[in-house]
Amino acid sequence: MGRIKTTVIKRVGMKAYENNKEKFTEDFNNNKKEIDKMIKIPSKRLRNIVAGYVTSLARREIAT
Protein backbone atom coordinates (compact mmCIF):
# COMPACT_ATOMS: atom_id res chain seq x y z
CA MET A 1 0.00 0.00 0.00
CA GLY A 2 1.27 3.41 -0.90
CA ARG A 3 0.72 6.86 0.38
CA ILE A 4 -2.52 8.57 -0.65
CA LYS A 5 -1.95 11.61 -2.89
CA THR A 6 -3.95 14.79 -2.36
CA THR A 7 -6.20 16.29 -5.01
CA VAL A 8 -3.71 19.09 -5.69
CA ILE A 9 -0.90 16.61 -6.40
CA LYS A 10 -3.12 14.58 -8.70
CA ARG A 11 -4.44 17.62 -10.55
CA VAL A 12 -1.00 19.14 -11.15
CA GLY A 13 0.53 15.77 -12.03
CA MET A 14 -2.18 14.79 -14.49
CA LYS A 15 -2.18 18.18 -16.19
CA ALA A 16 1.62 18.15 -16.58
CA TYR A 17 1.56 14.56 -17.86
CA GLU A 18 -1.27 15.10 -20.35
CA ASN A 19 0.36 18.22 -21.82
CA ASN A 20 3.87 16.71 -22.07
CA LYS A 21 3.58 12.92 -22.38
CA GLU A 22 6.62 12.67 -24.64
CA LYS A 23 8.92 14.24 -22.01
CA PHE A 24 8.05 11.83 -19.19
CA THR A 25 9.42 8.31 -18.82
CA GLU A 26 9.46 5.57 -16.20
CA ASP A 27 12.62 7.14 -14.70
CA PHE A 28 11.91 9.17 -11.56
CA ASN A 29 15.07 11.32 -11.80
CA ASN A 30 14.28 12.35 -15.38
CA ASN A 31 10.70 13.21 -14.43
CA LYS A 32 11.92 15.21 -11.43
CA LYS A 33 14.08 17.40 -13.71
CA GLU A 34 11.26 17.86 -16.21
CA ILE A 35 8.78 18.87 -13.48
CA ASP A 36 11.35 21.35 -12.16
CA LYS A 37 11.64 22.94 -15.62
CA MET A 38 7.88 23.11 -16.22
CA ILE A 39 6.35 24.09 -12.92
CA LYS A 40 7.49 26.40 -10.16
CA ILE A 41 7.01 24.33 -7.01
CA PRO A 42 8.02 25.93 -3.69
CA SER A 43 9.62 22.87 -2.06
CA LYS A 44 11.74 19.89 -3.03
CA ARG A 45 9.47 17.52 -1.15
CA LEU A 46 6.38 18.63 -3.06
CA ARG A 47 8.28 18.47 -6.37
CA ASN A 48 9.35 14.91 -5.60
CA ILE A 49 5.80 13.86 -4.74
CA VAL A 50 4.50 15.28 -8.04
CA ALA A 51 7.37 13.63 -9.97
CA GLY A 52 6.61 10.31 -8.29
CA TYR A 53 2.96 10.57 -9.23
CA VAL A 54 3.85 11.40 -12.84
CA THR A 55 6.22 8.41 -12.88
CA SER A 56 3.39 6.14 -11.73
CA LEU A 57 1.14 7.58 -14.47
CA ALA A 58 3.84 6.87 -17.08
CA ARG A 59 4.31 3.30 -15.83
CA ARG A 60 0.57 2.71 -15.86
CA GLU A 61 0.22 3.92 -19.44
CA ILE A 62 3.15 1.87 -20.73
CA ALA A 63 1.77 -1.24 -19.06
CA THR A 64 -1.61 -0.93 -20.82
C-alpha positions in Angstrom: 0.0 0.0 0.0 1.3 3.4 -0.9 0.7 6.9 0.4 -2.5 8.6 -0.6 -2.0 11.6 -2.9 -4.0 14.8 -2.4 -6.2 16.3 -5.0 -3.7 19.1 -5.7 -0.9 16.6 -6.4 -3.1 14.6 -8.7 -4.4 17.6 -10.5 -1.0 19.1 -11.1 0.5 15.8 -12.0 -2.2 14.8 -14.5 -2.2 18.2 -16.2 1.6 18.1 -16.6 1.6 14.6 -17.9 -1.3 15.1 -20.3 0.4 18.2 -21.8 3.9 16.7 -22.1 3.6 12.9 -22.4 6.6 12.7 -24.6 8.9 14.2 -22.0 8.0 11.8 -19.2 9.4 8.3 -18.8 9.5 5.6 -16.2 12.6 7.1 -14.7 11.9 9.2 -11.6 15.1 11.3 -11.8 14.3 12.3 -15.4 10.7 13.2 -14.4 11.9 15.2 -11.4 14.1 17.4 -13.7 11.3 17.9 -16.2 8.8 18.9 -13.5 11.3 21.4 -12.2 11.6 22.9 -15.6 7.9 23.1 -16.2 6.4 24.1 -12.9 7.5 26.4 -10.2 7.0 24.3 -7.0 8.0 25.9 -3.7 9.6 22.9 -2.1 11.7 19.9 -3.0 9.5 17.5 -1.2 6.4 18.6 -3.1 8.3 18.5 -6.4 9.4 14.9 -5.6 5.8 13.9 -4.7 4.5 15.3 -8.0 7.4 13.6 -10.0 6.6 10.3 -8.3 3.0 10.6 -9.2 3.9 11.4 -12.8 6.2 8.4 -12.9 3.4 6.1 -11.7 1.1 7.6 -14.5 3.8 6.9 -17.1 4.3 3.3 -15.8 0.6 2.7 -15.9 0.2 3.9 -19.4 3.2 1.9 -20.7 1.8 -1.2 -19.1 -1.6 -0.9 -20.8 
